[in-house]
Amino acid sequence: MDEQHYQNLKLGERGAIISIVAYICLSALKLVISYFSHSEALRADGLNNVTDIIASIAVLIGLKMSRKPPDKDHPYGHWKSETIASLTASFIMAAVGLQVLFEAVSSMFSGVKESPDVIAGWTGLFCAAVMYFVYRYNHALANKINSSAVNAAAKDNLSDAWVSIGSAVGIFGSQLNLPWLDPLTALVVGFLICKTAWDIFRDASHQLSDGFDENLIRSYRETIQNVEGVKGVKEIKARNYGNNAVVDIVIFVKSTLDIKAAHDISTIVENTLVKKHDVYNVHVHVEPN
């Protein structure tokens, strides 16, 4: 099972690398075109992709570090490296998002003299199409290897496609003698960057503080209670190591059972959770009742 999890992490790196290459090319294109076309919205979109480069590199580093086997300092492995990298990326994204907001507001108050060149709008639509195809690839990869990290990256790809479409709409709209629409769209993009940063920070900090989905806990409990020989579940706790769920359980069994029979029931509980819920590791403590 360990080998399969490590192989999945290796496959996940593929999606991160594709995202990095796409973001490098698209951010460079957007920033160059925005400079010559005088588009605040496209510039904000390009800076958004710069933060995506950093975030994708952080995910890639996290995936690589997570594949390191347990050692003396990390007896449980390095699975949380990916989560720590995501937390770091969220701070970088928030800083850039705030900068985009500040510059957009400054541009609105200073007054916009002219509308950006229409080529900026076509650039936004082209980049949106590219990011949609990157999303489709990462989404399929995430389903194949059952990776929440790659799935999150795919959702970020899709949101970036929508941001580019929004930028294009603002740019085309500014051609209708509404030049203020371009910096207004930049303001919206800045908010979207900050929101994405907050979502990543919230999820990463929740995992690092050993938070766990209560619905999954209830699902685990129901599965355990249906195992033959289990009289009840006294306690159940779970936490995440990267994308891997680790569960600690205390179950009740008949007090008349011998040690071997009680141990066999605990083994069935472990195997059932691993098979049905793809739990990485299960520790079962048995108490007579």
Buried (B, 14 or more C-beta within 10 A) or exposed (E): EEEEBBEBBEBBBBBBBBBBEBBBEBBEBBBEBBEEBBBBBBBBBBBBBBBBBBBBBBBBBBBBBBBEEEEEEEEEBBBBBBBBBBBBBBEBBBEBBBBBBEBBBEBBEEEBEEBBBBBBBBBBBBBBEBBBEBBEBBBEBBEEBEBBBBBBBBBBBBBBBEBBBBBBBBBBBBBEEEBBBBBBBBBBBBEBBBBBBBBBBEBBBBBBEEBBEEEBBEBBBEBBEEBEBBBEBEEBEBBBBBBBBBBBBBBBBEEEBEEEEBBEBBEBBBEBBBEEBEBBBBEBEBBEE
